Amino acid sequence: MRYSGWRYEQTLLIESDSPGVRRAEFIDARIAVRSDRAENLKNDVRVVLKKEWNVFDREVPCQVYAITRNGDVTTFRVAFQVDVVGGEALRVGVLYDNPSAERPRYESSLTLEGGDLGFAVDNLYYHVETDAASGQISLLATKTRRHEKTFNHVLTPEGCVQSGASIVFAHEDGGGVVEETIDAAAWRRPEIVRMETGSLFFSITRRGELRPRHASLSSSGAPRLETTYKFFADQPYVLVESILEFPSDTSVFAVRNGELCVETSMFSHYTFRPVSPSLPITDIEEMGHVLIDPKYTQGLPEGVILGSLLPYDLAWHAFINIHKGPQRRQYAVTGITLDAEQTCTGGEPALYRAATYLEREGTRTRWYHAPVYVKSRTEPRNIITVPAGSVYRRREVLFFSEWDIERWAPAVEKMGKRLNSPLVVKQYPPLLGVHVPPESPEPLPVGCKREAYLRAGVR
C-alpha cells in the first residue's frame, strides 16, 4: 500500500452550494490531533483525494503551518488546492504520524526573493515588491499574455511606498487646528508577528504604532496597526488585512484603510460595483465609470473625486485600462471586499462620512475606504474623537486580470461571489475525550459579503 507507513488520518468532507466547478479552490483547514501522534507533522502530513471513505486516489500538494501544542492536543493548519463540484461532496484524507517520513518537495509557481521586510514575490499573474524599512508594498505589477509573450505592467508610481492604512491626526494649536498624517509607509522596522513560507503561499503579518509627532497621546495610547499580506502560488490575487486599534481617545480628521495609489497614466478608468438595496433582485445593475486618463483630464482640479458618494463597503472597485497599445495593454486591478468591521468596547466606534474615496494627486490617483472623513479641517469643532477601544478591520483581495469588454465584468463578479461564498468543510472523526482549544482567526481569502452578489449581475 502506498501510504502504509502512515498510522492515522483525518477525513475532510468539502461541499459547495454554488453551481458549476470551482477550479483550484484554496482550502485551509485547522486539524486537531493527539499530541503523541504529532511528533513529525512538518514532514509527514499528506493530503490525498479519496474516491470513497477508504479508497485513496491521488496526492495533492499541501502546506503545513501553525503547529501548536496544548498538552494532550496538537493543532495545525493545512492548506491545499482542489477542484470542487457544486452539489457534490469531495472527500480528502489528511494523513499523519509517520516517524520516518521526509518533507515532500512540491513544484510551485510562487517565487520569493529577499528576506525580512524587503522581498519580491512573483507568480503567474503578478509581481510584488515591498519596502525594506516598513514592509509595505512598494511595487505592484500585473502580467498580460499575448501568444507566447508575457508583459509586466508596473501599476504603482516609482518610489511610492503604499500607505495601506493611515490616520489624519488633529490637534488644536493656538486657537487653530493642525493636521498630521501618519501611515504605515513611515514604519521603521515594525515587529514581524508571523511569517509563513511554502509552496502554496507566503504570508507576513507586521505590527506597529501610528504615532503622531505631537505629544497629546500617552506612551501607551498611540493607535496600533496590524497588517497581513498573503501571496498565493496559483491564484490571481493578494490578500490584504488590516486591524487598526485605538487604545485611548484620539482626535482625528480621518481614518483610512484599504488604500491603493497608482500611476494614473497606467489606467483609463476607475470602475465600481454598486449595491442598491432598492433595486429589484432580478435587475442588472449598472457599473459606475470615472474617466481618469490624463489625456482627457488635464486641467481638472486635484483632490477628492465624487465626494463621499461611493458606499464605504463597495462589493468591488477597480482601476482598468481599456486602451489597446503595442503590447495589448488591457488589464485591471480590482479591490474585492471580503469583510469590513468597526467595533468599540463599551460603546459605538466613530463613523463620519464613511465612504469609499477616489483622489487625484498630481500624476497619481488613489482610492481608500474611510470610516471617518472630515472635509473642512480649519476649526476645532470639526475634530472627530475616536473613542478608546475602537477597532477598524478590513480584509480584501487585490485581484489581477486582463480587461475585456465582454468578459471582464462577469469574471470579476464570479471571483467576488466565489470568494464570498465559503465552502463547508467538515472533519471526521471528531477528537473525543480531550479539550480542543478554540480556533484563532486566520486571514483567509474567504469573505462574508455574499449578499452583494444576489442580483442578476452588472454591466
C-alpha atoms as one frame of an Amber mdcrd trajectory, in Angstrom:
protein
   0.000   0.000   0.000   1.385   3.402  -0.974   0.673   5.022   2.413   1.334
   2.010   4.626   3.737   3.980   6.831   1.070   6.463   7.916  -0.783   5.437
  11.041  -3.650   7.937  11.254  -5.915  10.025   9.083  -8.443  12.834   9.327
 -11.064  12.884   6.574 -12.340  16.215   5.308 -15.708  16.428   3.589 -15.825
  19.521   1.363 -19.099  20.799  -0.103 -20.148  23.749  -2.256 -23.673  25.034
  -2.800 -22.555  27.089  -5.814 -23.342  25.670  -9.267 -20.534  24.569 -11.549
 -16.940  23.654 -10.800 -14.684  25.766  -8.600 -11.236  25.101 -10.046  -8.118
  25.073  -7.859 -10.108  26.123  -4.791  -7.787  27.169  -1.950  -8.651  25.179
   1.180  -7.148  25.981   4.569  -8.302  23.780   7.444  -7.341  23.525  11.085
  -6.756  19.950  12.270  -6.673  18.741  15.884  -4.837  15.510  16.755  -3.466
  13.836  19.853  -0.001  15.103  20.740   1.534  11.620  20.959   0.763  11.255
  17.237   2.137  14.639  16.216   5.908  14.302  16.522   6.681  14.710  12.805
   3.909  16.913  11.405   6.155  19.238   9.410   7.386  16.223   7.433   4.689
  13.575   7.453   1.382  15.326   6.649  -0.005  14.310   3.258  -3.266  15.361
   1.588  -4.843  12.676  -0.589  -8.069  12.713  -2.594 -10.396   9.829  -1.770
 -12.767   8.038  -4.145 -14.567   6.534  -1.156 -14.168   6.689   2.594 -11.410
   4.049   2.474 -10.115   4.320  -1.118  -7.227   6.682  -1.874  -6.925   8.396
  -5.253  -4.010  10.823  -5.683  -1.932  13.137  -3.533  -2.185  16.926  -3.876
   0.496  19.411  -2.728  -0.078  20.848   0.719   1.455  23.342   3.127   1.507
  22.696   6.872   1.902  25.544   9.351   0.779  26.972  12.712   1.629  23.812
  14.657   0.599  24.447  18.276   0.922  22.018  21.175  -1.603  22.272  24.016
  -0.928  19.375  26.397  -2.611  16.253  25.034  -3.832  18.070  21.892  -1.828
  19.462  18.991  -3.416  21.616  16.322  -2.064  22.540  12.916  -3.281  24.148
   9.719  -3.023  22.514   6.318  -3.572  24.333   3.023  -4.103  22.727  -0.381
  -5.952  23.263  -3.670  -8.675  21.062  -5.166 -11.470  21.238  -7.732 -14.893
  21.293  -6.062 -18.117  20.473  -7.936 -21.278  22.209  -6.765 -23.792  19.872
  -5.140 -21.262  17.089  -4.621 -19.192  16.148  -1.589 -15.426  15.880  -2.070
 -13.559  13.573   0.285  -9.984  14.402   1.219  -7.746  12.450   3.557  -5.164
  14.214   5.744  -2.597  11.549   6.653  -0.169  11.961   9.567   2.006  10.149
  12.122   4.794   8.568  10.123   8.035   8.944  12.121  10.242   8.055   9.140
   8.570  10.376   6.586  10.627  13.138   4.986   9.278  16.513   3.968   7.913
  16.361   0.401   9.111  18.674  -2.354   6.411  20.274  -4.447   6.871  22.355
  -7.573   5.458  25.859  -7.267   4.767  28.867  -9.478   5.421  31.123  -6.471
   8.937  32.540  -6.122  10.227  34.556  -3.181  13.419  36.579  -3.122  14.890
  38.705  -0.359  14.108  38.377   3.295  12.948  40.062   6.469  10.775  43.053
   5.475  12.075  43.666   1.959  11.190  40.936  -0.521   9.927  40.279  -4.038
   7.085  37.835  -4.758   6.260  36.543  -8.212   3.650  34.178  -9.625   1.892
  33.668 -12.968  -0.354  36.712 -12.503   1.626  39.421 -10.702   4.913  40.670
  -9.303   5.057  42.452  -5.925   7.925  44.112  -4.073   7.975  45.545  -0.556
   9.882  48.323   1.166  12.846  47.098   3.232  12.183  49.546   6.081   8.420
  49.254   6.539   7.464  46.030   4.785   4.704  47.879   2.907   4.089  47.156
  -0.765   6.265  49.441  -2.896   5.669  47.951  -6.351   2.707  46.230  -7.969
   2.942  44.799 -11.464   0.316  42.839 -13.346   1.035  40.413 -16.175  -0.707
  40.074 -19.524  -0.071  37.353 -22.071  -0.210  37.575 -25.826   0.697  34.424
 -27.711   3.987  33.218 -26.179   4.972  36.535 -24.598   4.315  37.804 -21.077
   4.300  41.542 -20.389   4.767  43.125 -16.967   2.922  46.397 -16.350   4.091
  48.332 -13.279   0.986  49.969 -11.833   2.362  51.914  -8.875   4.369  55.155
  -9.022   8.134  54.836  -8.836   9.385  55.135  -5.269   5.871  55.153  -3.810
   5.533  53.014  -0.694   1.862  52.155  -0.241   0.208  53.637   2.841  -2.159
  50.717   3.345  -3.764  52.359   6.383  -3.370  55.890   7.725  -4.690  58.350
  10.283  -5.016  62.100   9.852  -4.490  63.277  13.429  -5.886  66.635  14.544
  -4.921  68.860  17.460  -5.559  72.436  18.497  -2.699  74.906  18.332  -3.148
  78.496  19.471  -6.818  78.574  18.623  -6.243  76.956  15.233  -6.055  73.367
  14.084  -3.064  71.356  12.926  -3.444  68.107  10.991  -0.802  65.427  10.700
  -0.981  62.295   8.552   0.801  59.169   9.785   0.696  55.927   7.819   2.298
  52.501   7.710   4.710  53.579   4.966   6.543  55.570   7.662   7.166  52.475
   9.784  10.771  51.684  10.550  11.406  48.048  11.414   7.917  47.092  12.640
   7.515  43.877  14.585   7.053  40.765  12.444   4.315  38.850  14.235   4.072
  35.867  11.884   5.693  34.691   8.672   4.834  31.538   6.730   6.701  30.314
   3.660   5.815  27.341   1.484   4.953  26.095  -1.966   1.306  27.222  -1.814
   1.562  30.632  -0.163   3.794  33.145   1.550   2.369  35.393   4.266   3.706
  38.029   6.609   1.990  39.870   9.461   3.508  43.043  10.908   2.539  45.223
  13.841   3.462  48.777  14.766   2.225  52.129  16.030   0.850  55.065  14.097
   2.102  57.759  16.440   1.842  61.498  15.703   4.745  63.770  16.490   2.708
  65.990  18.804   2.598  64.914  22.458  -1.131  64.689  23.162  -1.102  60.893
  23.389   0.368  58.903  26.275   3.215  56.478  25.700   0.740  53.588  25.555
  -2.091  55.446  23.845  -0.951  55.593  20.227  -3.095  53.683  17.702  -1.754
  50.252  16.780  -1.910  48.713  13.328  -1.533  45.076  12.347  -1.243  44.285
   8.638  -1.159  40.929   6.849  -0.147  40.205   3.253  -0.749  36.757   1.789
   0.558  35.742  -1.649  -0.580  32.538  -3.362   1.116  30.257  -5.864  -1.703
  29.712  -8.339  -4.223  32.421  -7.509  -4.539  35.816  -9.286  -4.893  37.818
  -6.086  -3.110  39.128  -2.989  -4.878  39.027   0.373  -4.582  42.208   2.463
  -5.899  42.520   6.012  -5.567  45.480   8.385  -6.600  45.780  12.035  -6.397
  49.320  13.448  -6.882  49.679  17.219  -7.273  52.832  19.323  -6.234  52.251
  22.985  -7.173  55.826  24.005  -9.459  58.639  22.883  -7.852  60.088  19.751
  -8.605  63.331  17.892  -8.658  62.850  14.132  -9.801  64.286  10.831  -9.697
  60.938   9.013  -9.152  57.202   9.422  -8.341  55.371   6.184  -7.650  51.775
   5.211  -7.531  49.658   2.073  -5.518  52.410   0.366  -4.004  51.899  -3.089
  -2.041  54.530  -5.014  -1.395  54.020  -8.746   0.272  55.881 -11.583  -2.670
  57.499 -13.365  -1.155  57.135 -16.832  -1.355  53.343 -16.479  -5.167  53.389
 -16.480  -8.097  54.839 -18.365 -10.962  54.474 -15.849 -11.907  53.908 -12.245
 -14.844  51.486 -12.128 -17.033  50.491  -9.189 -19.716  47.926  -8.491 -22.672
  49.475  -6.629 -25.068  47.592  -4.377 -28.505  49.226  -4.489 -30.929  47.810
  -1.869 -33.902  49.394  -3.669 -33.172  47.613  -6.946 -35.287  44.505  -7.687
 -33.340  41.298  -7.185 -33.811  40.301 -10.846 -32.404  43.519 -12.325 -28.991
  44.093 -13.869 -27.016  46.792 -12.075 -25.060  49.428 -13.942 -21.382  49.772
 -13.067 -20.055  53.261 -12.450 -17.158  54.551 -14.547 -14.952  57.579 -13.929
 -12.554  58.658 -16.674  -9.096  59.231 -15.173  -6.889  59.006 -18.280  -4.586
  62.088 -18.076  -5.009  62.602 -21.833  -8.591  63.702 -21.161  -8.484  65.014
 -17.593  -5.709  67.620 -17.753  -6.675  70.811 -16.012  -9.195  69.218 -13.662
  -8.672  70.155 -10.009  -6.809  67.848  -7.682  -8.425  66.331  -4.628 -11.396
  64.081  -3.966 -13.435  62.923  -6.965 -17.170  62.212  -6.481 -17.073  63.465
  -2.881 -18.485  60.872  -0.482 -20.955  59.389  -2.963 -19.365  55.921  -3.063
 -20.506  53.488  -0.330 -17.983  52.503   2.328 -18.444  48.804   1.582 -18.429
  48.557  -2.195 -18.610  44.958  -3.378 -15.598  45.763  -5.564 -13.928  48.612
  -7.373 -11.179  48.654  -9.969  -8.657  50.602 -11.980  -8.909  49.461 -15.602
  -7.058  50.205 -18.825  -9.175  49.688 -21.927  -6.714  51.145 -24.466  -5.020
  48.819 -26.895  -1.332  49.521 -27.264   1.671  47.885 -28.874   1.634  45.245
 -26.142  -2.151  44.935 -25.945  -2.205  46.946 -22.719  -5.620  45.959 -21.453
  -5.597  44.998 -17.795  -7.179  45.715 -14.428  -6.522  45.605 -10.712  -9.655
  45.128  -8.615 -10.167  45.512  -4.889 -12.741  42.885  -3.816 -14.157  43.363
  -0.316 -14.213  40.282   1.896 -15.002  41.769   5.288 -15.165  45.196   6.914
 -15.996  45.694  10.568 -15.802  48.501  13.096 -16.368  47.858  16.802 -15.834
  49.588  20.132 -15.722  48.038  23.585 -18.432  49.566  25.713 -19.792  51.881
  23.046 -20.000  52.822  19.396 -16.985  53.415  17.135 -16.626  56.747  15.391
 -18.191  56.878  11.913 -18.371  60.148  10.000 -18.923  60.483   6.245 -17.931
  56.820   5.971 -17.391  56.154   2.275 -15.008  54.964  -0.405 -12.929  57.862
  -1.722 -11.140  58.445  -5.007  -8.476  61.157  -5.004  -6.399  62.819  -7.721
  -2.911  63.947  -6.695  -0.548  65.126  -9.423   0.301  62.179 -11.639  -1.190
  59.752  -9.125  -4.674  58.515  -8.284  -5.549  56.733  -5.061  -8.528  55.005
  -3.560  -9.207  54.279   0.091 -12.015  53.398   2.470 -12.584  55.944   5.224
 -14.835  55.193   8.206 -14.021  58.740   9.330 -13.542  61.622   6.893 -13.763
  65.338   7.682 -13.789  67.646   4.682 -13.372  71.039   6.424 -10.271  70.946
   8.626  -9.890  74.535   9.749 -11.825  74.673  13.036 -11.531  72.736  16.303
 -15.268  71.999  16.298 -14.780  69.764  13.257 -12.408  67.394  15.046 -13.749
  63.856  15.493 -12.857  61.890  18.621 -12.326  58.181  18.085 -13.201  56.614
  21.463 -10.837  54.286  23.274 -11.450  50.656  22.405 -12.361  51.322  18.778
 -11.171  48.752  16.238 -11.399  49.069  12.450 -10.846  45.861  10.484 -10.755
  45.370   6.730  -9.986  42.285   4.682  -9.902  42.313   0.882  -8.038  40.945
  -2.099  -6.276  42.755  -4.917  -7.357  40.773  -7.982  -5.229  40.993 -11.144
  -6.750  40.259 -14.543  -6.759  41.173 -18.189  -9.523  43.508 -19.324 -12.029
  42.536 -21.989 -15.138  44.496 -22.946 -17.421  41.448 -22.686 -15.736  39.045
 -20.287 -14.046  41.213 -17.660 -17.037  42.309 -15.527 -18.622  38.817 -15.388
 -15.223  37.374 -14.416 -14.837  39.855 -11.552 -18.398  39.150 -10.423 -17.684
  35.430 -10.490 -14.499  35.850  -8.469 -16.183  38.139  -5.926 -19.093  35.753
  -5.467 -16.765  32.772  -5.202 -14.571  34.391  -2.550 -17.652  35.429  -0.581
 -19.344  32.015  -0.767 -17.334  29.863   1.660 -17.173  26.127   1.232 -18.414
  23.865   4.005 -15.537  21.779   5.386 -16.332  19.055   7.934 -13.768  16.854
   9.725 -14.083  13.185  10.672 -13.611  11.613  13.121 -14.038  14.202  15.895
 -11.402  14.249  18.631 -13.185  12.990  21.753 -12.261  12.933  25.427  -9.896
  15.919  25.332 -10.232  19.687  25.314  -9.616  21.219  21.877  -8.559  24.904
  22.150 -10.760  27.391  20.265  -9.594  28.289  16.782  -7.755  31.593  16.362
  -8.796  33.733  13.392  -6.561  33.195  10.367  -6.577  35.702   7.483  -8.012
  33.691   4.604  -9.320  34.594   1.136 -12.880  33.957   2.309 -15.426  36.729
   2.781 -18.898  37.371   4.202 -20.303  39.735   1.528 -22.315  37.167  -0.393
 -25.467  39.295  -0.257 -23.766  41.853  -2.519 -23.940  39.332  -5.384 -27.576
  38.264  -5.099 -28.731  40.344  -8.058 -28.516  39.178 -11.629 -25.211  40.922
 -12.277 -23.645  44.118 -13.570 -22.899  45.642 -16.958
